[in-house]
């Protein structure tokens, strides 16, 4: 039993030393874990604790979460400098993604946001196209280019912090106002998804109407044989 505990402690120590060896700078947390690692390429990696002081009337805060190549990833928790939880945020590719909750110092909810992160390496997505006469009916799909880094996508709720009731609800579909077609956030139909699609459809050229005189001439000579016109060149 003692030897098992001893070997386990040594293994954890070796893993910790290996992690530190990959960091150009770091700090040691109260639990002995490695925090705030900056790797040899100057990128933030792993678990971080960020402290921001009060500045020019803006309240300071502390937040903790994971960095992956200097981009926030997964859930981040934000606290007031007094230690109160004031935000739960989710990230992907360094951009807000999914449900985010915000609270006052008493722990009462202020608002719930819903976001969709945009992959900077591939800013395209396939979205549903709804029937204009029946918002619950999907008639096809469409590839759209997502402009921006994080798009409002889903249901947003704004709370009354005094009694916890919902004062206002908003529905968004890829940063555009949406309407509900069911009970879940996946049942949102864009009011106008095509307005966000600048690359999916090729430009349609409009034909210029022919003058009346040209139409009458073409109609009058439509049955006549075409005359071959010489261009004045000579030779065989």
Z-matrix of the N, CA and C atoms (Angstrom, degrees):
N
C 1 1.458
C 2 1.526 1 110.49
N 3 1.365 2 115.19 1 -47.88
C 4 1.461 3 120.19 2 -179.96
C 5 1.522 4 110.61 3 -62.76
N 6 1.370 5 115.33 4 -43.19
C 7 1.459 6 118.70 5 -178.94
C 8 1.527 7 111.10 6 -64.70
N 9 1.338 8 116.43 7 -38.37
C 10 1.466 9 119.82 8 178.73
C 11 1.521 10 110.74 9 -61.79
N 12 1.345 11 116.33 10 -44.21
C 13 1.461 12 120.29 11 178.20
C 14 1.525 13 110.76 12 -64.35
N 15 1.346 14 116.11 13 -39.67
C 16 1.463 15 120.60 14 -178.96
C 17 1.522 16 110.28 15 -63.90
N 18 1.347 17 116.95 16 -46.79
C 19 1.463 18 120.29 17 -179.84
C 20 1.528 19 110.97 18 -65.58
N 21 1.349 20 116.98 19 -36.14
C 22 1.456 21 120.15 20 178.30
C 23 1.512 22 111.40 21 -64.33
N 24 1.336 23 116.49 22 -40.72
C 25 1.462 24 120.98 23 178.43
C 26 1.522 25 110.59 24 -65.01
N 27 1.320 26 116.45 25 -42.42
C 28 1.472 27 120.68 26 179.20
C 29 1.526 28 110.44 27 -62.76
N 30 1.347 29 116.72 28 -41.45
C 31 1.459 30 120.86 29 -179.70
C 32 1.528 31 110.57 30 -62.88
N 33 1.341 32 116.52 31 -44.91
C 34 1.464 33 119.89 32 178.70
C 35 1.524 34 110.63 33 -62.91
N 36 1.327 35 116.93 34 -39.27
C 37 1.452 36 121.15 35 178.80
C 38 1.522 37 111.55 36 -63.50
N 39 1.354 38 115.47 37 -42.98
C 40 1.468 39 119.70 38 179.02
C 41 1.526 40 111.30 39 -64.37
N 42 1.343 41 116.33 40 -41.63
C 43 1.458 42 119.74 41 178.69
C 44 1.521 43 111.11 42 -63.79
N 45 1.339 44 116.08 43 -40.01
C 46 1.453 45 120.31 44 178.51
C 47 1.524 46 110.87 45 -64.57
N 48 1.330 47 116.89 46 -42.16
C 49 1.471 48 121.31 47 179.30
C 50 1.524 49 110.49 48 -65.82
N 51 1.350 50 116.69 49 -36.50
C 52 1.464 51 120.28 50 178.81
C 53 1.527 52 110.34 51 -65.98
N 54 1.356 53 115.22 52 -41.41
C 55 1.464 54 118.78 53 178.25
C 56 1.510 55 111.57 54 -64.29
N 57 1.336 56 117.06 55 -40.69
C 58 1.454 57 120.70 56 179.74
C 59 1.522 58 111.21 57 -66.62
N 60 1.332 59 116.17 58 -33.69
C 61 1.466 60 119.66 59 -179.39
C 62 1.526 61 111.78 60 -65.37
N 63 1.326 62 116.49 61 -23.29
C 64 1.462 63 120.31 62 179.25
C 65 1.529 64 111.77 63 -87.18
N 66 1.321 65 117.45 64 -0.86
C 67 1.462 66 121.91 65 -177.23
C 68 1.527 67 110.62 66 -106.75
N 69 1.315 68 115.81 67 135.21
C 70 1.465 69 120.51 68 173.39
C 71 1.526 70 109.92 69 -76.45
N 72 1.344 71 115.80 70 -33.47
C 73 1.460 72 121.37 71 174.48
C 74 1.521 73 108.23 72 -148.28
N 75 1.334 74 116.47 73 153.87
C 76 1.465 75 121.29 74 -178.72
C 77 1.519 76 108.17 75 -168.20
N 78 1.351 77 116.55 76 171.50
C 79 1.451 78 122.12 77 171.16
C 80 1.522 79 107.92 78 -130.01
N 81 1.323 80 116.16 79 160.73
C 82 1.463 81 121.59 80 178.91
C 83 1.526 82 108.24 81 -104.74
N 84 1.352 83 116.85 82 125.55
C 85 1.449 84 121.56 83 179.77
C 86 1.516 85 112.46 84 -75.27
N 87 1.330 86 114.98 85 174.61
C 88 1.467 87 120.36 86 -178.22
C 89 1.529 88 111.41 87 -64.46
N 90 1.332 89 117.32 88 -23.06
C 91 1.464 90 121.09 89 179.14
C 92 1.530 91 112.06 90 -93.90
N 93 1.337 92 115.80 91 7.31
C 94 1.457 93 119.49 92 178.98
C 95 1.517 94 114.00 93 84.19
N 96 1.346 95 117.68 94 7.29
C 97 1.460 96 119.99 95 -179.10
C 98 1.522 97 110.69 96 -90.31
N 99 1.327 98 115.10 97 159.09
C 100 1.456 99 121.75 98 -178.46
C 101 1.524 100 110.05 99 -84.35
N 102 1.328 101 115.91 100 126.01
C 103 1.465 102 122.11 101 -179.50
C 104 1.525 103 109.84 102 -125.62
N 105 1.335 104 114.59 103 161.33
C 106 1.472 105 122.29 104 172.73
C 107 1.531 106 112.13 105 53.20
N 108 1.330 107 114.86 106 46.89
C 109 1.469 108 120.27 107 179.97
C 110 1.523 109 110.93 108 -77.18
N 111 1.316 110 115.68 109 129.97
C 112 1.467 111 122.51 110 169.51
C 113 1.520 112 106.51 111 -113.24
N 114 1.354 113 117.33 112 118.98
C 115 1.461 114 119.42 113 -173.72
C 116 1.523 115 111.67 114 -77.52
N 117 1.305 116 115.58 115 -177.46
C 118 1.457 117 121.54 116 -175.54
C 119 1.524 118 113.00 117 -65.83
N 120 1.340 119 116.66 118 -17.63
C 121 1.464 120 120.63 119 177.78
C 122 1.530 121 111.83 120 -94.27
N 123 1.343 122 115.95 121 3.10
C 124 1.454 123 119.62 122 179.51
C 125 1.516 124 114.02 123 82.78
N 126 1.343 125 117.93 124 17.32
C 127 1.460 126 122.36 125 -178.42
C 128 1.528 127 110.42 126 -102.19
N 129 1.323 128 116.18 127 142.02
C 130 1.465 129 121.51 128 177.35
C 131 1.524 130 109.15 129 -74.59
N 132 1.338 131 116.16 130 133.92
C 133 1.460 132 121.18 131 -178.17
C 134 1.528 133 110.22 132 -137.44
N 135 1.337 134 115.73 133 148.46
C 136 1.454 135 120.89 134 172.53
C 137 1.520 136 113.96 135 73.16
N 138 1.340 137 114.93 136 -159.84
C 139 1.467 138 121.21 137 -175.53
C 140 1.523 139 110.85 138 -72.59
N 141 1.336 140 114.41 139 135.73
C 142 1.457 141 120.94 140 179.55
C 143 1.518 142 110.30 141 -131.70
N 144 1.329 143 115.29 142 149.83
C 145 1.457 144 123.38 143 168.52
C 146 1.517 145 106.82 144 -122.96
N 147 1.340 146 116.31 145 120.57
C 148 1.465 147 122.24 146 -175.65
C 149 1.527 148 108.98 147 -111.56
N 150 1.324 149 116.62 148 129.44
C 151 1.468 150 122.21 149 179.90
C 152 1.526 151 108.93 150 -114.15
N 153 1.331 152 116.41 151 128.44
C 154 1.461 153 122.60 152 178.40
C 155 1.535 154 108.22 153 -125.39
N 156 1.329 155 116.62 154 121.50
C 157 1.467 156 120.91 155 -179.68
C 158 1.524 157 111.36 156 -79.12
N 159 1.338 158 115.49 157 162.74
C 160 1.462 159 120.73 158 172.52
C 161 1.524 160 108.69 159 -58.24
N 162 1.348 161 115.81 160 139.70
C 163 1.463 162 119.09 161 -178.54
C 164 1.515 163 110.22 162 -150.69
N 165 1.329 164 117.17 163 121.10
C 166 1.464 165 124.38 164 174.64
C 167 1.530 166 112.21 165 50.44
N 168 1.298 167 116.83 166 46.40
C 169 1.456 168 121.14 167 177.81
C 170 1.512 169 114.96 168 86.65
N 171 1.339 170 117.99 169 -9.88
C 172 1.460 171 121.73 170 178.25
C 173 1.527 172 109.40 171 -87.65
N 174 1.346 173 115.72 172 130.47
C 175 1.453 174 120.04 173 -179.41
C 176 1.527 175 110.61 174 -67.41
N 177 1.312 176 116.15 175 137.79
C 178 1.449 177 120.74 176 176.03
C 179 1.525 178 111.15 177 -78.14
N 180 1.313 179 116.55 178 172.43
C 181 1.469 180 121.09 179 -179.01
C 182 1.522 181 109.83 180 -162.33
N 183 1.313 182 115.09 181 168.96
C 184 1.455 183 122.76 182 169.49
C 185 1.522 184 108.15 183 -125.79
N 186 1.318 185 117.22 184 141.48
C 187 1.461 186 120.45 185 177.54
C 188 1.514 187 109.53 186 -136.05
N 189 1.320 188 115.32 187 152.09
C 190 1.462 189 120.38 188 -178.74
C 191 1.519 190 109.80 189 -138.16
N 192 1.331 191 115.19 190 142.07
C 193 1.450 192 121.46 191 -179.82
C 194 1.514 193 109.64 192 177.31
N 195 1.320 194 116.02 193 -161.95
C 196 1.470 195 122.11 194 -175.12
C 197 1.519 196 110.69 195 -115.44
N 198 1.308 197 115.35 196 135.52
C 199 1.459 198 122.69 197 171.16
C 200 1.528 199 109.39 198 -103.09
N 201 1.313 200 115.68 199 141.36
C 202 1.464 201 121.84 200 172.59
C 203 1.520 202 107.01 201 -129.43
N 204 1.309 203 115.98 202 108.51
C 205 1.465 204 121.89 203 -176.68
C 206 1.529 205 110.86 204 54.43
N 207 1.347 206 115.16 205 47.67
C 208 1.468 207 124.45 206 176.90
C 209 1.530 208 113.77 207 67.90
N 210 1.348 209 116.92 208 14.27
C 211 1.463 210 120.58 209 177.03
C 212 1.525 211 109.16 210 -119.20
N 213 1.330 212 115.99 211 134.78
C 214 1.458 213 119.94 212 179.30
C 215 1.529 214 109.99 213 -63.29
N 216 1.338 215 115.45 214 140.08
C 217 1.462 216 121.01 215 -178.02
C 218 1.529 217 109.30 216 -142.28
N 219 1.342 218 115.80 217 132.45
C 220 1.454 219 119.72 218 179.44
C 221 1.520 220 112.23 219 80.88
N 222 1.335 221 115.48 220 -158.56
C 223 1.460 222 120.02 221 -175.37
C 224 1.526 223 111.83 222 -84.71
N 225 1.338 224 114.88 223 134.73
C 226 1.460 225 122.86 224 173.70
C 227 1.519 226 108.48 225 -117.67
N 228 1.336 227 115.38 226 138.95
C 229 1.459 228 120.94 227 178.12
C 230 1.530 229 109.02 228 -112.30
N 231 1.337 230 115.36 229 134.78
C 232 1.464 231 120.32 230 -179.74
C 233 1.527 232 109.30 231 -117.16
N 234 1.343 233 115.30 232 137.28
C 235 1.458 234 121.65 233 -178.47
C 236 1.529 235 109.37 234 -125.35
N 237 1.317 236 115.42 235 150.39
C 238 1.460 237 119.38 236 169.55
C 239 1.524 238 108.03 237 -70.14
N 240 1.330 239 117.05 238 165.41
C 241 1.461 240 119.61 239 179.25
C 242 1.526 241 111.62 240 -68.07
N 243 1.351 242 115.73 241 -12.08
C 244 1.466 243 120.11 242 174.52
C 245 1.530 244 111.73 243 -88.11
N 246 1.342 245 117.30 244 -3.78
C 247 1.457 246 120.75 245 176.39
C 248 1.512 247 115.49 246 97.67
N 249 1.347 248 118.25 247 7.74
C 250 1.465 249 121.31 248 -179.78
C 251 1.524 250 110.30 249 -87.39
N 252 1.339 251 116.53 250 135.95
C 253 1.466 252 121.33 251 176.30
C 254 1.525 253 109.37 252 -69.11
N 255 1.334 254 117.62 253 121.89
C 256 1.466 255 120.86 254 -178.42
C 257 1.530 256 112.81 255 -119.49
N 258 1.325 257 118.80 256 -9.31
C 259 1.468 258 119.52 257 179.28
C 260 1.518 259 111.15 258 -161.06
N 261 1.338 260 114.68 259 142.76
C 262 1.461 261 123.33 260 168.68
C 263 1.523 262 106.58 261 -123.03
N 264 1.332 263 116.76 262 112.54
C 265 1.462 264 121.00 263 -176.04
C 266 1.525 265 109.76 264 -121.34
N 267 1.339 266 115.78 265 146.88
C 268 1.460 267 121.99 266 177.97
C 269 1.517 268 109.67 267 -118.84
N 270 1.332 269 115.17 268 140.07
C 271 1.465 270 120.93 269 -175.10
C 272 1.527 271 111.57 270 -131.59
N 273 1.339 272 114.12 271 152.82
C 274 1.460 273 122.06 272 171.03
C 275 1.525 274 107.16 273 -148.23
N 276 1.316 275 116.39 274 132.90
C 277 1.479 276 121.89 275 -174.59
C 278 1.529 277 111.49 276 56.70
N 279 1.325 278 117.30 277 26.65
C 280 1.459 279 119.84 278 -179.85
C 281 1.515 280 114.19 279 82.31
N 282 1.329 281 117.38 280 2.68
C 283 1.458 282 122.35 281 -177.94
C 284 1.531 283 110.00 282 -116.42
N 285 1.336 284 116.56 283 151.43
C 286 1.459 285 120.34 284 178.63
C 287 1.524 286 110.30 285 -60.49
N 288 1.344 287 115.63 286 138.06
C 289 1.458 288 120.02 287 -176.17
C 290 1.528 289 108.94 288 -151.98
N 291 1.327 290 116.31 289 126.88
C 292 1.458 291 119.81 290 178.91
C 293 1.515 292 112.60 291 87.47
N 294 1.349 293 115.76 292 -156.26
C 295 1.458 294 122.57 293 -175.65
C 296 1.527 295 110.92 294 -80.92
N 297 1.328 296 115.63 295 133.85
C 298 1.459 297 122.21 296 173.09
C 299 1.523 298 108.60 297 -126.83
N 300 1.335 299 116.54 298 134.11
C 301 1.459 300 121.29 299 -178.73
C 302 1.524 301 110.29 300 -119.05
N 303 1.354 302 115.43 301 142.34
C 304 1.457 303 121.56 302 -179.88
C 305 1.528 304 109.06 303 -128.41
N 306 1.353 305 115.79 304 140.34
C 307 1.455 306 122.01 305 -173.93
C 308 1.529 307 110.24 306 -131.42
N 309 1.331 308 115.28 307 158.60
C 310 1.454 309 118.99 308 170.53
C 311 1.528 310 109.34 309 -87.35
N 312 1.355 311 116.13 310 -179.36
C 313 1.459 312 119.70 311 -175.97
C 314 1.532 313 112.69 312 -66.23
N 315 1.330 314 116.62 313 -16.19
C 316 1.459 315 120.17 314 178.62
C 317 1.526 316 112.44 315 -89.06
N 318 1.343 317 116.27 316 -1.16
C 319 1.456 318 120.66 317 179.63
C 320 1.517 319 114.25 318 86.64
N 321 1.356 320 116.56 319 5.11
C 322 1.462 321 120.10 320 179.23
C 323 1.530 322 109.90 321 -82.68
N 324 1.358 323 118.30 322 138.78
C 325 1.473 324 120.10 323 -178.75
C 326 1.522 325 112.21 324 -67.12
N 327 1.322 326 115.96 325 138.90
C 328 1.467 327 122.24 326 176.00
C 329 1.525 328 110.53 327 -102.53
N 330 1.327 329 116.81 328 -46.24
C 331 1.469 330 120.04 329 178.78
C 332 1.519 331 109.76 330 -160.06
N 333 1.324 332 114.24 331 157.03
C 334 1.464 333 123.08 332 174.97
C 335 1.513 334 107.66 333 -122.39
N 336 1.330 335 116.32 334 121.91
C 337 1.460 336 121.69 335 -179.01
C 338 1.524 337 109.96 336 -108.73
N 339 1.331 338 116.28 337 154.53
C 340 1.460 339 121.81 338 177.24
C 341 1.529 340 108.44 339 -132.40
N 342 1.328 341 116.36 340 124.91
C 343 1.469 342 121.98 341 -173.63
C 344 1.526 343 111.03 342 -128.20
N 345 1.330 344 114.73 343 158.93
C 346 1.464 345 121.58 344 171.77
C 347 1.525 346 107.27 345 -126.22
N 348 1.332 347 116.13 346 118.28
C 349 1.460 348 120.40 347 179.56
C 350 1.527 349 110.23 348 -75.51
N 351 1.324 350 116.01 349 144.88
C 352 1.463 351 122.02 350 178.52
C 353 1.528 352 108.56 351 -103.80
N 354 1.322 353 115.57 352 127.03
C 355 1.461 354 120.98 353 176.96
C 356 1.525 355 108.90 354 -70.03
N 357 1.329 356 119.27 355 114.48
C 358 1.470 357 120.05 356 -177.45
C 359 1.521 358 113.02 357 -64.20
N 360 1.341 359 117.39 358 -22.52
C 361 1.465 360 120.71 359 -179.93
C 362 1.530 361 112.58 360 -85.36
N 363 1.337 362 117.32 361 -18.00
C 364 1.465 363 121.03 362 179.92
C 365 1.530 364 108.86 363 -151.39
N 366 1.338 365 117.08 364 79.43
C 367 1.475 366 120.83 365 -173.59
C 368 1.526 367 114.18 366 -80.22
N 369 1.340 368 117.41 367 37.52
C 370 1.466 369 121.14 368 179.05
C 371 1.531 370 109.40 369 -119.05
N 372 1.317 371 115.51 370 149.86
C 373 1.451 372 120.17 371 178.40
C 374 1.521 373 108.63 372 -147.12
N 375 1.334 374 115.79 373 152.74
C 376 1.463 375 121.41 374 176.30
C 377 1.522 376 108.29 375 -98.18
N 378 1.323 377 116.65 376 121.33
C 379 1.465 378 121.02 377 -176.81
C 380 1.525 379 109.55 378 -120.09
N 381 1.307 380 114.57 379 158.94
C 382 1.463 381 120.43 380 179.55
C 383 1.521 382 110.59 381 -78.28
N 384 1.331 383 115.92 382 146.07
C 385 1.467 384 122.71 383 174.49
C 386 1.521 385 107.49 384 -109.80
N 387 1.332 386 116.52 385 124.26
C 388 1.459 387 121.86 386 -174.98
C 389 1.520 388 111.84 387 -100.36
N 390 1.325 389 115.76 388 150.92
C 391 1.460 390 122.78 389 175.22
C 392 1.525 391 108.76 390 -66.07
N 393 1.347 392 116.35 391 129.15
C 394 1.461 393 119.84 392 -177.91
C 395 1.519 394 111.60 393 -65.53
N 396 1.330 395 117.26 394 -22.68
C 397 1.465 396 120.66 395 -179.83
C 398 1.525 397 113.19 396 -95.20
N 399 1.330 398 116.78 397 -13.06
C 400 1.462 399 120.83 398 179.91
C 401 1.525 400 107.79 399 -144.83
N 402 1.346 401 115.83 400 97.98
C 403 1.463 402 121.15 401 -173.39
C 404 1.521 403 113.29 402 -65.13
N 405 1.332 404 118.36 403 -13.42
C 406 1.459 405 120.77 404 179.43
C 407 1.528 406 112.33 405 -92.30
N 408 1.335 407 117.70 406 -3.68
C 409 1.463 408 122.01 407 -175.75
C 410 1.520 409 110.27 408 -104.76
N 411 1.344 410 115.95 409 122.76
C 412 1.468 411 121.64 410 176.94
C 413 1.522 412 108.66 411 -92.61
N 414 1.323 413 116.00 412 125.51
C 415 1.462 414 120.28 413 -177.35
C 416 1.528 415 112.90 414 -106.64
N 417 1.321 416 116.79 415 -3.53
C 418 1.457 417 119.32 416 179.30
C 419 1.515 418 111.22 417 169.44
N 420 1.326 419 116.08 418 -171.35
C 421 1.460 420 121.98 419 176.99
C 422 1.515 421 109.46 420 -128.68
N 423 1.318 422 114.93 421 162.83
C 424 1.451 423 120.32 422 -176.54
C 425 1.522 424 109.23 423 -148.60
N 426 1.321 425 117.03 424 137.99
C 427 1.454 426 121.69 425 176.85
C 428 1.524 427 108.14 426 -88.93
N 429 1.329 428 116.37 427 125.17
C 430 1.458 429 120.70 428 -179.46
C 431 1.524 430 109.59 429 -125.03
N 432 1.312 431 115.64 430 152.50
C 433 1.457 432 121.23 431 173.99
C 434 1.516 433 107.89 432 -92.86
N 435 1.338 434 116.93 433 125.51
C 436 1.453 435 121.78 434 -177.50
C 437 1.526 436 108.91 435 -89.38
N 438 1.314 437 116.39 436 116.89
C 439 1.451 438 121.68 437 -178.78
C 440 1.525 439 109.33 438 -90.42
N 441 1.333 440 117.30 439 129.82
C 442 1.453 441 121.04 440 178.14
C 443 1.515 442 111.47 441 110.88
N 444 1.321 443 116.15 442 -170.09
C 445 1.454 444 122.03 443 -176.99
C 446 1.531 445 111.52 444 -110.08
N 447 1.334 446 116.83 445 -45.02
C 448 1.455 447 122.52 446 175.36
C 449 1.519 448 108.02 447 -132.21
N 450 1.335 449 116.60 448 130.58
C 451 1.455 450 121.13 449 -177.04
C 452 1.523 451 109.78 450 -111.67
N 453 1.327 452 116.13 451 139.33
C 454 1.457 453 119.65 452 173.09
C 455 1.518 454 108.15 453 -63.59
N 456 1.337 455 116.08 454 122.37
C 457 1.459 456 118.91 455 -174.69
C 458 1.523 457 108.83 456 -152.30
N 459 1.312 458 116.18 457 106.93
C 460 1.455 459 120.59 458 -177.62
C 461 1.521 460 110.90 459 123.32
N 462 1.322 461 116.10 460 -159.99
C 463 1.458 462 122.51 461 -175.78
C 464 1.525 463 110.75 462 -98.78
N 465 1.332 464 115.01 463 129.99
C 466 1.463 465 121.73 464 174.87
C 467 1.522 466 107.84 465 -107.12
N 468 1.347 467 115.90 466 136.47
C 469 1.461 468 120.87 467 -179.97
C 470 1.531 469 109.55 468 -125.89
N 471 1.321 470 115.64 469 136.19
C 472 1.456 471 122.39 470 178.48
C 473 1.537 472 108.02 471 -116.71
N 474 1.347 473 116.40 472 126.22
C 475 1.455 474 121.58 473 -171.37
C 476 1.534 475 111.98 474 -106.25
N 477 1.314 476 114.59 475 153.34
C 478 1.450 477 121.86 476 168.23
C 479 1.524 478 106.94 477 -87.70
N 480 1.353 479 118.28 478 111.47
C 481 1.466 480 119.56 479 -174.68
C 482 1.522 481 113.58 480 -67.62
N 483 1.338 482 117.11 481 -12.68
C 484 1.459 483 119.59 482 -179.01
C 485 1.527 484 111.85 483 -75.58
N 486 1.351 485 115.99 484 -40.24
C 487 1.468 486 118.57 485 -177.40
C 488 1.534 487 113.73 486 -127.15
N 489 1.352 488 117.07 487 -0.23
C 490 1.457 489 120.28 488 177.02
C 491 1.515 490 115.42 489 79.64
N 492 1.339 491 117.30 490 4.74
C 493 1.468 492 120.15 491 -179.15
C 494 1.530 493 110.21 492 -78.73
N 495 1.340 494 115.85 493 154.58
C 496 1.466 495 121.72 494 178.46
C 497 1.527 496 108.56 495 -82.56
N 498 1.339 497 115.79 496 120.83
C 499 1.461 498 120.18 497 -179.16
C 500 1.523 499 112.08 498 -89.94
N 501 1.335 500 115.96 499 -31.26
C 502 1.471 501 119.70 500 -176.58
C 503 1.520 502 109.44 501 -153.23
N 504 1.337 503 115.97 502 144.87
C 505 1.467 504 121.77 503 176.71
C 506 1.521 505 109.10 504 -129.16
N 507 1.328 506 116.06 505 135.83
C 508 1.463 507 122.08 506 176.51
C 509 1.520 508 109.29 507 -124.23
N 510 1.331 509 116.82 508 147.07
C 511 1.463 510 122.39 509 177.03
C 512 1.528 511 108.69 510 -120.63
N 513 1.344 512 115.63 511 132.40
C 514 1.465 513 121.10 512 -177.06
C 515 1.519 514 110.47 513 -130.39
N 516 1.332 515 115.11 514 147.42
C 517 1.462 516 121.90 515 176.53
C 518 1.525 517 106.86 516 -135.96
N 519 1.340 518 116.19 517 103.93
C 520 1.463 519 122.23 518 -179.70
C 521 1.521 520 111.19 519 52.83
N 522 1.322 521 116.08 520 51.41
C 523 1.463 522 124.55 521 176.03
C 524 1.525 523 113.97 522 73.08
N 525 1.329 524 117.44 523 11.00
C 526 1.466 525 120.87 524 178.85
C 527 1.519 526 109.90 525 -121.38
N 528 1.333 527 117.71 526 145.46
C 529 1.469 528 119.70 527 177.37
C 530 1.525 529 110.88 528 -55.20
N 531 1.331 530 116.48 529 139.96
C 532 1.462 531 121.53 530 -176.34
C 533 1.521 532 109.69 531 -130.62
N 534 1.328 533 114.62 532 172.35
C 535 1.461 534 120.64 533 177.43
C 536 1.514 535 108.83 534 -128.61
N 537 1.326 536 115.49 535 148.45
C 538 1.461 537 121.50 536 -177.61
C 539 1.526 538 110.36 537 -77.76
N 540 1.352 539 115.49 538 137.34
C 541 1.464 540 120.46 539 173.95
C 542 1.517 541 110.70 540 -119.07
N 543 1.346 542 116.52 541 -3.28
C 544 1.462 543 121.31 542 -179.99
C 545 1.502 544 109.64 543 -158.36
N 546 1.334 545 116.88 544 -149.36
C 547 1.450 546 120.07 545 -174.77
C 548 1.518 547 113.49 546 -107.57
N 549 1.321 548 118.04 547 -11.88
C 550 1.459 549 121.05 548 -177.47
C 551 1.515 550 112.17 549 -110.99
N 552 1.364 551 115.27 550 169.00
C 553 1.458 552 119.63 551 178.79
C 554 1.522 553 112.24 552 -67.82
N 555 1.329 554 117.27 553 -19.06
C 556 1.454 555 120.01 554 177.10
C 557 1.533 556 111.34 555 -77.83
N 558 1.323 557 116.65 556 -9.82
C 559 1.468 558 121.11 557 -178.81
C 560 1.520 559 110.16 558 -102.45
N 561 1.335 560 115.23 559 51.82
C 562 1.455 561 121.33 560 178.37
C 563 1.517 562 108.79 561 -114.70
N 564 1.323 563 115.81 562 132.03
C 565 1.457 564 120.64 563 178.84
C 566 1.517 565 108.66 564 -109.90
N 567 1.335 566 117.87 565 129.81
C 568 1.462 567 119.22 566 178.87
C 569 1.519 568 111.07 567 -67.06
N 570 1.314 569 116.36 568 142.42
C 571 1.463 570 119.42 569 176.55
C 572 1.522 571 109.47 570 -69.78
N 573 1.339 572 117.13 571 -34.96
C 574 1.464 573 120.35 572 176.84
C 575 1.512 574 108.78 573 -155.80
N 576 1.332 575 117.14 574 86.32
C 577 1.457 576 120.65 575 -178.57
C 578 1.526 577 111.94 576 -73.71
N 579 1.316 578 117.91 577 -27.48
C 580 1.468 579 119.65 578 -176.00
C 581 1.512 580 111.80 579 -68.46
N 582 1.314 581 117.91 580 -21.50
C 583 1.461 582 120.27 581 178.85
C 584 1.519 583 110.96 582 -67.71
N 585 1.322 584 117.14 583 -18.62
C 586 1.452 585 121.48 584 179.36
C 587 1.519 586 112.21 585 -95.96
N 588 1.326 587 116.87 586 1.67
C 589 1.461 588 121.42 587 -174.89
C 590 1.514 589 109.23 588 -110.11
N 591 1.333 590 115.64 589 96.38
C 592 1.457 591 120.10 590 -177.60
C 593 1.520 592 112.73 591 -97.12
N 594 1.358 593 116.62 592 -14.27
C 595 1.463 594 119.02 593 -174.15
C 596 1.518 595 113.86 594 -115.22
N 597 1.338 596 117.62 595 -14.80
C 598 1.466 597 119.57 596 -169.52
C 599 1.518 598 112.44 597 -72.20
N 600 1.324 599 118.38 598 -38.28
C 601 1.449 600 120.93 599 -174.69
C 602 1.529 601 110.82 600 -108.18
N 603 1.335 602 118.24 601 132.87
C 604 1.457 603 120.16 602 177.40
C 605 1.521 604 110.90 603 -69.41
N 606 1.308 605 114.92 604 153.99
C 607 1.457 606 119.98 605 179.16
C 608 1.528 607 110.52 606 -69.13
N 609 1.308 608 116.84 607 135.03
C 610 1.460 609 122.39 608 -179.58
C 611 1.526 610 108.39 609 -98.11
N 612 1.335 611 116.76 610 120.48
C 613 1.449 612 121.08 611 -179.98
C 614 1.531 613 110.52 612 -82.80
N 615 1.316 614 115.18 613 131.64
C 616 1.453 615 120.53 614 179.35
C 617 1.528 616 110.18 615 -87.96
N 618 1.342 617 115.51 616 134.83
C 619 1.450 618 119.75 617 178.61
C 620 1.531 619 110.04 618 -77.16
N 621 1.328 620 114.88 619 137.45
C 622 1.458 621 120.26 620 178.63
C 623 1.526 622 109.30 621 -81.04
N 624 1.326 623 117.17 622 129.15
C 625 1.466 624 121.65 623 -178.41
C 626 1.533 625 110.70 624 -65.64
N 627 1.368 626 116.77 625 136.62
C 628 1.455 627 121.13 626 179.69
C 629 1.523 628 110.18 627 -79.15
N 630 1.326 629 117.22 628 146.10
C 631 1.465 630 120.12 629 176.76
C 632 1.530 631 111.48 630 -60.73
N 633 1.326 632 116.93 631 155.78
C 634 1.449 633 122.95 632 -177.40
C 635 1.527 634 111.24 633 -60.16
N 636 1.338 635 116.81 634 -40.41
C 637 1.472 636 121.04 635 -178.26
C 638 1.527 637 110.96 636 -63.21
N 639 1.353 638 116.43 637 -39.10
C 640 1.466 639 120.23 638 -179.72
C 641 1.522 640 110.24 639 -66.71
N 642 1.328 641 118.48 640 -41.00
C 643 1.458 642 122.08 641 178.56
C 644 1.517 643 111.36 642 -62.48
N 645 1.365 644 116.72 643 -42.06
C 646 1.459 645 120.06 644 179.59
C 647 1.515 646 110.79 645 -65.99
N 648 1.338 647 118.01 646 -39.67
C 649 1.466 648 121.39 647 179.74
C 650 1.525 649 110.27 648 -64.95
N 651 1.375 650 117.60 649 -44.73
C 652 1.456 651 120.71 650 -179.63
C 653 1.520 652 111.04 651 -63.54
N 654 1.350 653 117.36 652 -37.00
C 655 1.459 654 120.51 653 179.30
C 656 1.513 655 110.94 654 -67.53
N 657 1.342 656 116.67 655 -39.23
C 658 1.467 657 121.43 656 -177.00
C 659 1.519 658 110.71 657 -70.72
N 660 1.315 659 119.20 658 -32.12
C 661 1.463 660 122.29 659 -175.33
C 662 1.530 661 113.15 660 -108.06
N 663 1.315 662 117.17 661 16.00
C 664 1.457 663 119.60 662 -176.61
C 665 1.524 664 113.09 663 -67.37
N 666 1.360 665 119.47 664 -28.87
C 667 1.466 666 122.79 665 -177.47
C 668 1.518 667 113.45 666 -94.68
N 669 1.320 668 117.88 667 -3.14
C 670 1.460 669 120.56 668 -179.05
C 671 1.517 670 110.87 669 -83.30
N 672 1.364 671 115.03 670 148.51
C 673 1.455 672 120.07 671 178.15
C 674 1.518 673 109.59 672 -71.31
N 675 1.327 674 114.69 673 142.95
C 676 1.454 675 118.93 674 178.21
C 677 1.508 676 109.80 675 -74.56
N 678 1.311 677 116.69 676 136.14
C 679 1.462 678 122.49 677 -179.07
C 680 1.515 679 108.81 678 -93.99
N 681 1.304 680 114.24 679 129.24
C 682 1.464 681 119.15 680 177.87
C 683 1.519 682 108.58 681 -75.60
N 684 1.310 683 116.48 682 127.65
C 685 1.466 684 121.64 683 -177.14
C 686 1.505 685 109.32 684 -103.79
N 687 1.325 686 115.73 685 130.78
C 688 1.444 687 120.47 686 178.04
C 689 1.511 688 109.01 687 -81.03
N 690 1.316 689 116.36 688 141.81
C 691 1.464 690 120.36 689 -177.76
C 692 1.509 691 112.89 690 -97.31
N 693 1.357 692 117.74 691 5.64
C 694 1.457 693 121.24 692 176.18
C 695 1.513 694 113.65 693 87.36
N 696 1.326 695 117.11 694 -0.45
C 697 1.474 696 118.35 695 -179.63
C 698 1.516 697 109.66 696 -77.34
N 699 1.301 698 117.42 697 155.51
C 700 1.468 699 122.54 698 178.55
C 701 1.500 700 109.24 699 -119.86
N 702 1.341 701 113.99 700 162.97
C 703 1.467 702 118.10 701 178.49
C 704 1.508 703 109.85 702 127.83
N 705 1.384 704 117.82 703 179.87
C 706 1.441 705 124.69 704 -175.19
C 707 1.500 706 113.84 705 -71.04
